[in-house]
Amino acid sequence: MKRTHDGEARRIVVISTGGTIASRWQGTGYAADASGSDVLATAPLPEDVTVEVVDLFNVNSSRLTAAHQLALLRTVHETLADPGVDGIVITHGTDTLEETAFLLDLHHTDARPVVLTGAQRPFGTGDGDGPGNLYDALQVASTVRDLGVLVVFDGRVQAARGTVKYRTLAADAFSDPSAERLGRVGFSRVDVERQPERPAPLPLPAAARTAGPGATPLPRVDIVTHHSDGDPVLLNAAVAAGARGIVLVATGAGNATPEVAAAVADAVARGVLVAVTTRVPSGPLAEIYTGGGAVDLVAAGALLTGTLRAAQARIAVLATLLAEEGGAGDPARATALLRRLLDGPVRAEPALAAGGSRSAVAARA
């Protein structure tokens, strides 16, 4: 085997979790059932890379639970406890990949990369995109450092924060609608075009160490969407069901109605964390309107999510609640932590790329 400039092959651990990249025909539809080794066997390996496979679980990602995600978070931290590991690739279903990637990134304290990838076309199909995406992910994981958790798909390198699945079936499924890509990969070369902006990472939560059957139930965090004729019924139902956090998907730059704002104020008074995002695909939220708009929602105690959309905003709320488990339960402290996790670069529209390009080959030297 050819060696890298420092004389050592890069050792990458592939953690397999299922998804389309591992899905085979079941008679009526596709479901994840291929092992990580089976998936890896479909892809060529980059030069200077050795791979070890961990089969963690094998599910369609629409069935993923927070317990699955916390088990993966624990496995990532345990894997990186080995100083001989140079990076991690996670094969994952695309439906909830954006949530898992963001949760991992919020707790990622290591310079070594964690890269998530998957496929839009099932395992073993002649035009499958899984092998190419896996090859690219291995290339990135063996090359970059200090970029946090990444999503590599269809030749694009994306930061976990802000990246969402924005196309249901097309090969180029993932993007951050409010920012340019982080970089690109192709022809055995990785180019990083900007640095991601990330809050200070959180320590591994206690729930990640105990995730599994019989573990303490995790905090309930619900998503409620506003629309014309929208009222507080579903938001109030979430509170009644025991939600400790709620993400309100508002209209425009973060607007609802006076009735919804009053329900938010009541929820916050009960100790529920409320974050407000928008159903608009891109751009930041802003306090512009009263009459139930973002001005009133913020006054009611809700926090605006910047450019984070619903699924990742929910992860930020969940991470906050998990970080506060076992603490004093101080609502002000929880609110301050959530604000820190939500804070990110506020970008004008359209977002402009941070100038310049540098080869990540140089970054690993």
C-alpha positions, 0 to 999 in steps of 0.5 A: 500500500502506498503511504502518506507523506508522514509514512502512515496510512490513514485509519478510518472507522466506518459506522454503519446505521442503515438507510438507503445506502444499505437498503435492499428490495423486500418485495413491496419496497426497500428497507435497510438490511445490508451490513456495513461490510456489504456497503463498504464492499461496493466502494473503492477505497482511496489510496493511503486509507485503511478501514474498520467497520462498526455495525451499530444498527440498521434502520431506515432513518425515518424510524430513528429515535433520539436513543439511536442518535445518542447511542451513535454519539456515544460510539463516536466519542468511544471511537475517537478515544483511540488516538490511532483513529484518524477519522470517522465516516457514518453511513446514514439514511437521508431522511434524518441525517441533518438531525444526527449530524447537528447533534454530533456536531454540537458535542464534537470536541475533537480535531479529527473529522466525523463525516456523514454520508448516504445514498438516494438510490438503494444498495446494489442498483446499477446507477447507485450513488452510494459507492461514490458518496462513500468513497468521497466521504472516506477521502474527506475523513482521511484529509481534513481537520478542525472542521467539525462534523461534515456532510459529504454528498454528491461531491459537496462538503457541507458543515453539519450546522444549517445543512438540510435535505432539500431534494427528496429524490435527486442525487444532490440532496443536501444543502444549506439554503442560507450559506454556500457549501463548505467545500468540494471533493472530486478527482481524489482531491478535497478543497475547503473553501471556508471555515464553519462557525460553531458554538463551543461544543458541549460535553457528552451528556449523561443520557448518551452514556446510558442510552438503550433499553431501560434507560430513563425516558428522554425529554419530549421536544415537539414541532408545531407549525403555524399557518393561515387559520392557525391557533394555539391548539397543537402548541397547547396539546404539546405542553399538555403531553409533557413537552419540555421543549417546543419548536414553533415553525412560524411564517415569514421572518418568525411570525404568528398571531397574538393567540399563539404568542399568548400560548408561548408565554404560558408555555414559557411560564411553565418552564417549557423552552420555546424556539421559533423558526420559519417555514421559509427555506432560507434566510434569518429570522428577525424581530420586525412585526408585532400583532403576534409576530416575532416581536411578540414571540420574543417578548413572550420568552421564545428564542429565534433560531437564526438560520436553523430550520425546524429539525435542527432547531429541535436538536438544539432544544433537546441538546440543551435539555440533556445538558441541563439534566441533573442540574438545578433546573434553572430556566434562565440557565437553560435559556442562556445555553439554548441561545448560545447553541442557536447563535450563529452567523446571521447572513444577508440574502443572498449569502456570499461565500467566504472568499478563497479556496485552500486545499485540505491536503495542506490542512492535514499536514 
